[in-house]
Amino acid sequence: MTNTLVSLPAPILLDIAIAATAFAWGAGLYLVTRRVYFFESVAIGAVVCLVGYSVAALGCPVWAVIAAPIPLDILVLWYLLRRLRTMAVAYVAIWAIYLVLHMLLSALLHYDSLLPAWKLHS
């Protein structure tokens, strides 16, 4: 049982990615602003993961899957926060939570990869 996630269907893997990304966004924004952005975090998680999934489906390399949503991230942060310094701190917090959470998920679910490199198809 070394690759627990490989046997899961693509919609389940995508849901896990969306939930983890939404949590990272929500927690990062909360740490910086002390406001809860629940619906915004879920929407961002869904859009970011779908953009990444679409880029991966086109056969692009992993770096492109990770880099593709970054302009969208910055636009969303500007829309929500509108302060450059707060945006920078929030973005670092979001990415730190994102990386730690995804490394923990990878370790706990016995899948040795971060989410951007997960194969979201069976």
ABEGO torsion letter per residue (X at the ends): XABAAAABBAAAAAAAAAAAAAAAAAAAAAAAAGBBBAAAAAAAAAAAAAAAAAAAAAGBBAAAAAAAAAAAAAAAAAAAAGBAAAAAAAAAAAAAAAAAAAAAAAAAAGBBBBAAABBABX
